[in-house]
Structures are given as C-alpha cells and as structure tokens.
Amino acid sequence: MRIPLPSAATEIRAEEDGKIRQELMEAAMPKRVSLTPEVAFTGGVAQNVCLLRLLQEELKQEIVVPDNPDMTGALGAALLAAESDHRS
C-alpha cells in the first residue's frame, strides 16, 4: 500500500535535493569530465541512490553503476600492480 507523504515532508525533501544539487554543481564534477556515450559511477558513494539520480539529471543521461562499485578502485589497483609486476 502506498501512503502519500505530507506536503511538508515533500517540501523538505525537495529542499534537500536542491542543496545536494547545488553542492554537486559547485564541486564542478560534471564540468571536469568529458562525456562519452557511457558514464560509470564507481566507489562506495555510487551506492547513494539520491546522488546517482541527481547526477543522471544533471548529465541528462543514464549512468552505469557496477555490481560492486566500492570494489572497482581496488580491482583497478590490483590490475595495475599485476601489469607492473609482469614488466619487471
């Protein structure tokens, strides 16, 4: 069963979304990356559904989130270490 939110709660949520969007834009994250057909969102913060939605809205495109976004950095570091070890 779906229960509608009171208007005050909706207004608070909209205000929070606005603050998050403003902070995101002030950080200029979308301006520092060049967009290609696919954008991936990695790291533990990629599990934040609200931030994912805000990024998708700002970039006006879908964003790919891997199954274990918090592990992507570690996997990349392991691959670089393996490559480095093979070159030595």
C-alpha positions in Angstrom: 0.0 0.0 0.0 1.3 3.4 -0.9 1.0 6.2 1.6 1.3 9.8 0.3 3.8 12.0 2.0 2.6 15.1 3.8 3.3 18.3 1.8 5.8 19.5 4.5 7.9 16.3 4.1 7.8 16.7 0.3 9.0 20.3 0.6 11.8 19.3 2.9 12.9 16.6 0.5 12.9 19.0 -2.4 14.9 21.4 -0.4 17.5 18.7 0.5 17.7 17.7 -3.2 18.3 21.3 -4.1 21.1 21.6 -1.6 22.7 18.4 -2.8 22.4 19.5 -6.4 23.9 23.0 -5.6 26.9 21.4 -3.8 27.4 19.0 -6.6 27.5 21.7 -9.2 29.8 23.9 -7.0 32.2 21.0 -7.0 32.0 21.2 -10.8 32.3 17.5 -11.1 30.4 17.3 -14.4 32.5 20.1 -15.8 35.7 18.3 -15.1 34.9 15.1 -17.0 34.5 14.7 -20.7 31.3 12.8 -21.5 31.4 9.7 -23.7 28.4 7.6 -24.6 28.6 5.7 -21.3 29.4 7.1 -17.8 30.2 4.8 -14.9 29.8 5.8 -11.3 32.2 3.9 -9.0 33.3 3.8 -5.4 31.2 3.5 -2.3 29.4 6.7 -3.0 27.9 5.1 -6.1 25.6 3.2 -3.8 23.9 6.5 -2.9 20.7 6.4 -5.0 19.9 10.0 -4.4 23.3 11.2 -5.7 23.1 8.8 -8.6 19.7 10.3 -9.6 20.9 13.8 -9.3 24.0 13.1 -11.5 21.8 11.5 -14.1 19.5 14.5 -14.1 22.4 17.0 -14.4 24.3 15.0 -17.1 21.0 14.2 -18.8 22.0 10.6 -19.4 21.9 7.2 -17.8 24.9 6.3 -15.6 26.2 2.8 -15.3 26.8 1.5 -11.7 28.8 -1.8 -11.5 27.5 -4.6 -9.2 30.2 -3.8 -6.6 31.0 -0.2 -7.1 33.0 0.0 -3.9 35.5 -2.6 -5.2 36.3 -1.0 -8.6 39.2 1.1 -7.3 40.8 -1.9 -5.6 40.3 -4.0 -8.7 42.0 -1.4 -10.8 44.9 -1.1 -8.4 45.3 -4.9 -8.5 45.4 -4.9 -12.3 48.0 -2.1 -12.4 50.1 -3.9 -9.8 49.9 -7.1 -11.9 50.9 -5.3 -15.1 53.8 -3.6 -13.3 55.0 -6.9 -11.9 54.9 -8.5 -15.3 57.0 -5.7 -16.8 59.7 -6.0 -14.1 
